[in-house]
Amino acid sequence: MKQKPNKTKMMITGDTRGLVRQPMVGMLVLLGGLFLCAIVALFYIADQQNTHEDKHLQLLMGKAIENRQEIMHAHTMDNADWGEAWKNLHLTVNTKWAWDDQNLGESLYQRFHYEGIFVVSPQGKTRYSVIGGQLKLQMIESWLGKDPLPQLNQRLNASGGNAVSILVASQGRVTIVSAAWITPDGAASEDKDNGPHSILIFADRLTPEKLSIMAQEYGIQGAQILSTQTARQHEDRNMLTLPALGGRITFAWQSDDPGNA
C-alpha cells in the first residue's frame, strides 16, 4: 500500500526555500551595489589624483617662468644700477667701454643667452644694442615686432626704476623682456624724480630648447608653447595661460596622470 505524500511537510520545505532565497537575493543586490560604489569611488579618486597633479604642475610651470624672470631681474639690476654704466650708457654712449671692453657685450649672450640687449634713451630711442651676440644698432620695437616701451615705462615708474619684466608675443615667438633704469650706484629708488632716465633692457627668447630645459628643472616633461588655434583645441587640464604684450600665451606639457595607474 502506497503512502500518501505529506502535504504539510512539502509546504514547510517550500516556505523554507523562500525564506532562504530572499536574504540571499538581498545580499547579492547589496554586494552588487557596494561593488558599483567601489568602482565609482575608484574612478573619482583617480580623477582627483590627475586633477591634483595637473594643478601642481601648473604651479610649477608658473614658478619656472617666474624664476627665469627673477634671474633676469638680477642681471638687469647688476648692470643698470652701476655708476660706470651711468657714465658710459646714459650721460653718453661709449661703445668702446660697452663693446670693446665687454662690459655690456658678447659675454651676456655667451653666458646667459640673451638674444637682445638694448639701451634706450629717455626719449625712447635705442642708442646701443647687441643682437645675437653681435654689435648691431637696431630699434627694440623693430627687433621684437612690438613696442614694449609704454608698458615697461609704466611698470618702471611704479617700481621706482627697479627691474621689471613682461612677456612679449610676436611673429610666432615668445620673449621675456626685463628692464631697469640706468642709475648711479645704489640709486635706483632714490633717483626717481631726478629727471628722465635711460633704460637697460635684456631680452630672452623662449626657444623650444630653452623652455624644455627650464621646465625639466621643475620635473615637467614635454613643455611647449601652443599657437592660439592649437590652444583652443587643446585640453584645459595641462595648460597655463599668461597675459603678454601681443596676446595671451599658452604653455602646455605632458601630464603624468598618476590616477590612471
C-alpha positions in Angstrom: 0.0 0.0 0.0 1.5 3.3 -1.1 1.9 6.1 1.4 0.4 9.4 0.6 2.7 12.5 0.4 2.8 14.6 3.5 1.4 17.9 2.3 2.4 19.7 5.5 6.0 18.6 5.0 6.0 19.8 1.4 4.6 23.2 2.4 7.2 23.6 5.1 10.0 22.8 2.7 8.8 25.3 0.1 8.4 28.0 2.7 11.9 27.4 3.9 13.4 27.7 0.5 11.6 31.0 0.0 12.9 32.3 3.3 16.5 31.4 2.4 16.2 32.8 -1.2 15.0 36.2 -0.1 18.0 37.2 2.1 20.4 35.7 -0.5 18.9 37.9 -3.2 19.1 40.9 -0.9 22.8 40.1 -0.1 23.6 39.8 -3.8 21.9 43.1 -4.5 23.8 44.7 -1.6 27.1 43.3 -2.8 26.4 44.5 -6.3 25.6 47.9 -5.0 28.8 48.0 -2.9 30.8 46.8 -5.9 29.3 49.6 -8.1 30.0 52.2 -5.5 33.6 51.0 -5.2 34.1 51.3 -8.9 32.6 54.8 -9.0 34.8 55.8 -6.0 37.9 54.4 -7.7 37.3 56.4 -10.8 36.6 59.5 -8.7 39.8 59.1 -6.7 41.8 58.5 -9.9 40.3 61.7 -11.5 41.1 63.7 -8.3 44.7 62.5 -8.4 45.0 63.5 -12.0 43.4 66.9 -11.3 45.7 67.5 -8.3 48.8 66.6 -10.3 47.7 68.9 -13.1 47.3 71.8 -10.7 50.6 71.0 -9.1 52.4 71.0 -12.5 50.6 74.2 -13.4 52.0 75.9 -10.3 55.5 74.5 -11.1 55.3 75.8 -14.7 54.4 79.3 -13.4 57.2 79.1 -10.9 59.7 78.1 -13.7 58.8 81.2 -15.7 58.8 83.4 -12.6 62.2 82.1 -11.6 63.6 82.9 -15.1 62.2 86.4 -14.7 63.8 86.8 -11.3 67.2 85.8 -12.7 66.9 88.3 -15.5 65.9 91.0 -12.9 69.1 90.3 -11.0 71.2 90.5 -14.2 69.5 93.7 -15.3 69.9 95.4 -12.0 73.6 94.4 -11.7 74.3 96.2 -15.0 71.9 99.1 -14.7 72.4 100.2 -11.1 76.1 100.9 -11.7 78.0 104.2 -11.8 80.1 103.2 -14.8 77.1 102.3 -16.8 75.5 105.6 -15.8 78.5 107.5 -17.2 79.0 105.4 -20.3 75.5 104.5 -21.3 73.3 107.4 -20.0 75.4 110.5 -19.9 77.0 109.4 -23.2 77.1 106.2 -25.2 80.7 104.9 -25.0 80.8 102.0 -27.4 84.4 101.2 -26.5 83.5 100.8 -22.9 80.4 98.8 -23.6 81.5 96.6 -26.5 85.3 96.7 -26.9 85.9 96.3 -23.1 83.0 93.7 -22.9 81.1 95.5 -20.1 77.8 95.1 -22.0 78.7 92.9 -24.9 79.0 89.4 -26.3 79.6 87.7 -22.9 76.0 88.3 -21.9 74.9 86.3 -24.9 77.5 83.6 -24.5 76.8 83.1 -20.7 73.1 83.8 -20.4 71.9 83.5 -24.0 70.2 86.9 -24.1 69.5 87.4 -27.7 68.8 91.1 -27.3 70.5 93.8 -25.2 69.3 97.4 -25.6 70.0 100.8 -24.1 67.1 103.2 -24.8 67.4 106.9 -24.3 64.9 109.0 -22.1 63.3 110.0 -25.4 62.6 106.3 -26.3 65.3 105.9 -29.0 67.6 102.8 -29.0 71.1 104.1 -28.7 73.0 100.9 -28.2 72.1 97.2 -28.9 73.7 93.8 -29.1 71.7 91.3 -31.2 72.6 87.6 -31.0 76.0 88.4 -29.5 76.9 90.9 -32.3 77.1 94.7 -32.1 74.3 95.9 -34.2 72.2 99.0 -33.8 68.5 98.1 -34.1 65.4 99.6 -32.6 63.9 97.4 -29.9 60.4 97.7 -31.4 61.8 96.6 -34.8 63.6 93.6 -33.3 60.7 92.4 -31.1 57.9 93.2 -33.6 56.1 95.1 -30.8 56.9 98.3 -28.9 57.3 97.3 -25.2 58.3 100.8 -24.0 54.9 102.1 -23.0 54.2 99.1 -20.8 57.8 99.0 -19.5 57.8 102.7 -18.6 54.5 102.3 -16.8 55.9 99.5 -14.7 59.2 101.1 -14.1 57.5 104.3 -12.8 55.6 102.1 -10.4 58.7 100.2 -9.2 60.9 103.3 -8.8 63.2 102.1 -11.7 63.9 98.7 -10.2 63.8 95.7 -12.6 60.5 94.7 -14.1 59.7 92.2 -16.9 56.9 91.4 -19.4 56.2 88.6 -21.8 56.0 89.6 -25.5 54.3 87.5 -28.2 55.1 88.5 -31.7 55.8 86.7 -35.1 55.2 83.3 -33.5 57.9 83.9 -30.9 57.7 84.5 -27.1 60.2 86.7 -25.4 60.8 87.6 -21.8 61.8 91.3 -21.6 63.5 92.7 -18.5 64.1 96.4 -18.0 65.5 98.8 -15.3 66.6 102.4 -15.1 70.3 103.1 -15.6 71.3 104.9 -12.4 74.4 105.7 -10.3 75.4 103.0 -7.8 72.5 102.1 -5.4 70.4 105.0 -6.6 67.5 103.2 -8.4 64.9 104.1 -5.8 66.3 107.5 -4.8 66.7 108.7 -8.4 63.0 108.5 -9.4 62.4 112.3 -9.6 65.8 113.4 -10.8 64.9 113.8 -14.5 64.4 111.4 -17.4 66.1 108.0 -17.4 67.8 105.8 -19.9 66.6 102.2 -19.8 68.6 99.0 -20.0 66.7 96.1 -21.5 67.6 92.4 -21.7 65.5 90.1 -24.0 65.4 86.4 -23.7 63.6 84.4 -26.4 61.9 81.3 -25.1 63.1 78.8 -27.8 61.8 75.2 -27.6 65.2 74.2 -26.2 65.3 76.8 -23.5 61.7 76.1 -22.5 62.3 72.4 -22.3 65.4 72.8 -20.1 63.6 75.4 -17.9 60.6 73.1 -17.4 62.7 70.0 -16.8 64.4 71.7 -13.8 60.9 71.5 -12.2 60.2 68.0 -13.3 57.9 69.0 -16.2 58.2 67.0 -19.4 57.3 68.0 -22.9 56.8 71.7 -22.3 55.8 73.7 -25.3 54.1 76.9 -26.3 50.8 76.5 -28.2 49.6 78.6 -31.0 46.3 80.4 -30.4 44.4 78.0 -32.7 46.0 74.9 -31.1 45.3 76.2 -27.6 41.6 76.4 -28.4 41.6 72.8 -29.4 43.8 71.6 -26.6 42.6 70.1 -23.3 42.3 72.6 -20.5 43.9 70.2 -18.0 47.6 70.6 -18.6 47.9 74.2 -19.6 48.9 77.5 -18.2 47.8 80.8 -20.0 49.6 84.0 -19.2 49.0 87.6 -20.4 51.5 89.1 -22.7 52.1 92.1 -25.0 50.6 91.0 -28.3 48.2 88.4 -26.9 47.9 85.7 -24.3 50.5 82.9 -24.2 49.6 79.3 -23.5 52.1 76.8 -22.2 51.4 73.0 -22.3 53.1 69.9 -21.1 52.8 66.1 -20.8 50.5 65.1 -17.9 51.8 62.3 -15.7 48.2 61.1 -14.9 49.1 59.2 -11.7 45.5 58.2 -11.2 45.5 56.0 -14.3 47.8 53.6 -12.6 
